[in-house]
Amino acid sequence: MKTPPVVPLIETERLRLRGRTLEDFPFYREMWADPVVTKYIGGKPQDEENCWSKYLRMIGHWAALGFGFWAVEEKTSGKLIGEAGFGEFKRNMTPSTKGEPEVGWVFSPEAHGKGYATEAAQAIVAWGDGFFNGARMSCIIDPPNIGSIRVAEKCGFTLTGRATYMEDEILLLHRG
């Protein structure tokens, strides 16, 4: 059996970002089935099969590339509230972000509006600055998702253009 990748633990004032376990999957499935969560990310809730495939892809990022998404939990309660991290998704879009670490974050509705996304994103971007040696980072955001645009701006991302991805117009932001 292959040894699972070592995912670095990141702690902030209120959050613990850690590697995922199989026991985390029910939370992940529930979060991605929520229409509030998917409103600006694909536009429709995900079924269990799709969630499982995404979940394994996130674990696989760490094994294949040495980076990926962390499970995010509240320190005080130990409760999972979302995920944040980096991906290389090889998206079919123009302009392309292939080869750039793509930053992303997703939180359950009960975690919205508490500053958790900003806190987690700032922590992972700081980690990424070292891991990627200051390389340019990208993120894509649905234009009406004002909350995520604010998070990205607080992390030093600026709007660099628009792209079409999966037939939808998205904002393309870069840092570095």
Secondary structure, 3 states (H helix, E strand, C coil): CCCCCCCCCEECCCEEEECCCHHHHHHHHHHHCCHHHHCCCCCCCCCHHHHHHHHHHHHHHHHHHCCCEEEEEECCCCCEEEEEEEECCCCCCECCCCCCCEEEEEECHHHCCCCHHHHHHHHHHHHHHHHCCCCCEEEEECCCCHHHHHHHHHCCCEEEEEEEECCEEEEEEEEC
